Amino acid sequence: MEGEIILSTKFHLIAKANLTCFYGQSKKTISIDCKYNIDNESFPFPASYTSTQTLFDGSSSIMKFSFKNLNSTDPKNMERFTLSHYGLPEPDFGERRTNRVRYIIIGIGILMMAVGA
């Protein structure tokens, strides 16, 4: 695949693209033109998208998409993404107490491996 992509300067979004796809001896060219609605928010929303494809047999197809009334949504409730929202306890990554039982079991395991060897 070969091609060139032109990016919009402020947000580095694809404004235009010309691509050539090679399949053996055949090739297909694709031209993409994207337009954005920049005047409504700090981040632009897509306004329209046009893709023109010249297929292997020389025929071409055009796909046009237009987007209306796109806007940002309200921030999500972050409490929904915590474990306590689902009735589970939140993890405590504070200081851990030394558990003597763990060391006793490890010692017994090492002793049993030594006896087995």
Protein Blocks (a to p, Z undefined) as FASTA:
>chain_A
ZZdddddfklopafbdcddddehjbccdddddddddfklmmbdcdfbdcdddddfkopac
ddddddehiacdddddfklmpfklnopacddfbdcdddfklmmmmmmmmmmmmmmZZ
